[in-house]
């Protein structure tokens, strides 16, 4: 990741295990956000994009608590 960040690319939080935030418990969502944020924080990561674009209010809140904003897209995609 250091090489990617040094190349000027943004590093973001996408969950640690690439799980759908709407399919897991609050505790699991919190764990996914924290684990990933701990890994990417040294590279200035402050953006979270939920896998498949799916999230609940509680995942938005958890995202804010780990210091991230939520990013998304305007077109339908399948990731």
C-alpha positions in Angstrom: 0.0 0.0 0.0 2.9 2.4 0.7 4.0 2.2 -2.9 0.4 2.9 -4.1 0.0 5.8 -1.8 3.4 7.2 -2.8 2.2 7.1 -6.4 -0.5 9.6 -5.5 -3.4 7.1 -5.5 -6.1 7.3 -2.8 -6.3 4.4 -0.4 -9.8 3.8 1.1 -11.7 1.5 3.4 -13.7 -1.2 1.6 -14.1 -3.6 4.6 -11.6 -6.1 5.7 -13.3 -9.2 4.3 -15.4 -7.6 1.6 -18.7 -8.2 3.2 -22.1 -6.7 2.4 -22.8 -4.3 5.3 -26.5 -5.1 5.2 -26.0 -8.8 5.7 -24.0 -8.7 8.9 -24.6 -7.6 12.5 -23.7 -4.2 14.0 -20.8 -5.8 15.9 -19.5 -7.4 12.7 -19.8 -4.1 10.7 -17.9 -2.2 13.4 -15.2 -4.9 13.4 -14.9 -4.7 9.6 -14.6 -0.9 9.6 -12.0 -0.9 12.5 -9.8 -3.6 11.1 -9.6 -2.0 7.7 -9.2 1.5 9.0 -6.3 0.3 11.2 -4.6 -1.1 8.1 -5.1 1.9 5.8 -5.0 4.8 8.3 -1.2 5.2 7.9 -1.8 6.1 4.3 -4.2 8.9 5.0 -7.3 6.9 4.1 -10.5 8.7 5.0 -13.0 7.3 2.5 -15.2 4.3 2.8 -17.0 2.7 -0.2 -19.4 -0.1 0.9 -19.1 -3.3 -1.1 -22.0 -3.4 -3.6 -23.0 0.1 -2.3 -25.2 -1.4 0.4 -25.1 0.0 3.9 -27.4 0.9 6.8 -27.6 4.0 8.9 -25.5 2.1 11.6 -22.8 1.4 9.1 -22.8 5.1 8.1 -22.5 6.0 11.8 -19.7 3.5 12.3 -17.9 4.9 9.2 -18.0 8.4 10.7 -16.8 7.0 14.1 -13.6 5.6 12.5 -13.0 8.9 10.7 -14.3 8.2 7.2 -16.7 9.7 4.7 -18.8 7.4 2.6 -18.2 7.4 -1.2 -20.3 5.8 -3.8 -21.0 6.0 -7.5 -23.8 7.3 -9.7 -24.0 4.4 -12.2 -25.2 0.8 -11.6 -22.2 -1.5 -11.2 -21.6 -5.1 -10.1 -18.5 -5.4 -8.0 
